[in-house]
Amino acid sequence: MANFDIQHIKNVVLVGHTGSGKTTLIESMLFDAGSITRRGSIIDKNTVGDYTEIEHEKQKTLFSKLINTKWKDYKINLLDTPGFDDFAGEIIGAMRVADCGLMLLNATMGVEVGTDIIWEYTDQYKLPMLLAVNHLDNEKADFDKTVRQAKAHFGNNVVVVQYPVNQGEKFDTIIDVLNMVCYKYPAEGGKPEKIAIPDSERERANTLHQELIETIAGNDETLMERFFEKGELNEDEMKLGLHHSLIKHEIFPIFCVSAKSNMGCGRIMSFIDNVCPSAYEMPKQKTIDDKEIQCSEKERTSIFIYKTLSEPHVGDLSFFKVLSGKIKVGDELTNENTGQVERINQLFEVEGNKKTSVNELVAGDIGATLKLKDTHINNTLHEKGFPIEIIPIDFPHPNLTIAVEGTKKGEEEKLSMALHQLVEEDPTIKVEVSPELKQTLIHCHGELHLSVIKWKLENAFKLSVEFKTPRIPYRETIRKSAETIYRHKKQSGGAGQFAEVSMKIEPWYEGIEEPTGYSIRGKEEIDLPWGGKLVYYNCIVGGAIDARFHPSILKGIMDKMQQGPLTGSYVRDVRVIVFDGKMHSVDSNDMAFKTAGMMAFKENFHNADPLLLEPFHHLKVHAPEELTGSIMSNMQTHRAVVEGMDSEGHFTVITGHIPYAESHKFSSDLRSLTQGRARFEMEFSHYEPVPFEMQKNLVEHFKDEDEVE
């Protein structure tokens, strides 16, 4: 492909709810542009965008793709994205490097929940956005309803540029009210015939043309003055006004398309190259220290990594946007995040899974390179002596956790490496090796996201894995005081062991008074790594236990607190008073007093009205208003407490608290109950007592497991 300067490169991300037709539209765009000679289809598994085996299997876009083409002296980088919120990281990453978005709306479904969710991201990035109503050749298509919903959801600056004349199975005609022409398409789609607007449509076309002019003029003072002077704006003035309003995220023009029949696609491409902004016209990128980066070929070179991918027989690909300057084969750039100097040995323009080698890419362009040593998503690379770091992508937090383990012995290291690679490619996945739960946990964004992770582990990495419900990080504490005398005595040939400890334990809470009736010789307050406190008092008088043995007693107590007496969970918020004891001049040692301290604590704990605590998470559910009643009813079946309900955009937001033990089932129920039209966020809030019967069952289960072991 020929070299393009900064003014002739457009970066467009295609977004929309699953099934809206993004991948199919890209096929028609590439066909009209001459990049491909035959349009592929998702059913035939031969599209440029969906080329991975798992996408063929599921017949859905699961990963963002970079697909470049040429259109009338412009290079257009198209970024295809998934339509599921489970893959928000892929969507956000592509949006971060795009300079314009194309939101597809399904004419049979209107504005769907995935569309609303994605619109939040467009607002976050203030991304210029075109809207295209697709599937107009479906018998259930309803363009006017879709437009009304778009205006209701995205604001009155949603404005019609095109409308269909004969939507439905015989759809073949579009009226464009920007240039006031009628497009009549042949049965096979492609290039339309331009004809005069029929008399039967003249009144509607004039009305929409006037609305478009007024919307454009209303967002530009200069054009408003011209409109008042002339009562009209010409086509060039309207395009200029749309261009400026798109950059400011103020006007959202609606187009018509049938991606499947290839009708309306070329007009959108022409609008992209004529009206949509290039990178250099957009607000300047900012660094973490609030400096601006000039998107210019004349500046020092810097690039931003937005995606990484490991491809079989190819290696590790890093996808990037050139922020400034030019990147050339042979350049050595410094990674501001790692300090690593990276040599650029290859540069590629990318068209799905096809890569074309190039010698350089200029500011504003998007491309890929191979085999960088220590470079990851969100890293900034720059010329030596030109240190900058761009503000990183803020990826959403996971809301689903599952435990994973290999089913074959000896594959632990292979599984660990595979999980590391998954995290490298998808930063919305978090992997945690939990010493507390003795499990490897995967934190991700939903069941579909999880199914893709499992597919990759089993097919790409050839691992046999099993997913399990994660154990719950319970906490143990006490509600009353108890005291005991514990003697540890062992004599079995050779040196013996002897230690006696008199110990009292009590619940600890903030502001508790110091214990009375004891002579306090020492006090240690320990902030426990898992939350809460242990407060240890040395109240020994008369040398009954030598001071050198107190660290061993404390060590024994801490060991038991790390594997609590009830369920093996961490113990918190306890104070311990050691007030008496005995020792032997020969048989007393550190091990004896550690054991005595541990056993005295355990015995006391069982007598101190022990209590099991479970983690509660703050829950925030975004859902359509008509589903809130069903969702709140379901929340109560999961022991959740509903705290409030409010509006946020076009969602009803339900807030509350839910036991972590119920969150996995709630996630499945919510998706089933709402057909994926709701989403939720969770974060740890606090601990609460486990219900009595539940505690009893958990304690019995732990005893049974302990006996088996």
Secondary structure, DSSP 8 states (H G I E B T S, - for coil): -----GGGEEEEEEE-STTS-HHHHHHHHHHHHTS-SS---TTTT--SS--SHHHHHHTS--S-EEEEEEETTEEEEEEE--SSGGGHHHHHHHHHH-SEEEEEEETTTBS-HHHHHHHHHHHHHT--EEEEEE-TTSTT--HHHHHHHHHHHH-TTEEESEEESS-STT--EEEETTTTEEEE--TT-SS-EEE---HHHHHHHHHHHHHHHHHHHTT-HHHHHHHHHHS---HHHHHHHHHHHHHTT--EEEEE-BTTTTBSHHHHHHHHHHTS--GGGS--EEBTTS-EE---TTS--EEEEEEEEEETTTEEEEEEEEEESEEETT-EEEETTT--EEE---EEEEETTEEEEESEEETT-EEEEE--SS--TT-EEE-TT----B---------EEEEEEESSTT-HHHHHHHHHHHHHH-TT-EEEEETTTTEEEEEES-HHHHHHHHHIIIIIS---EEEE------EEEESS-EEEEEEEEE-SSSS-EEEEEEEEEEE--TT----SSS---EEEEEE-TTSSEEEEEE---TTSS-GGGHHHHHHHHHHHHHS-TTTS-EE-SEEEEEEEEE--TTT--HHHHHHHHHHHHHHHHHTS-EEEEEEEEEEEEEE-GGGHHHHHHHHHHTT-EEEEEEEETTEEEEEEEEEHHHHHHHHHHHHHHHTT--EEEEEEEEEEE--HHHHHHHHHHHHHHHHH-
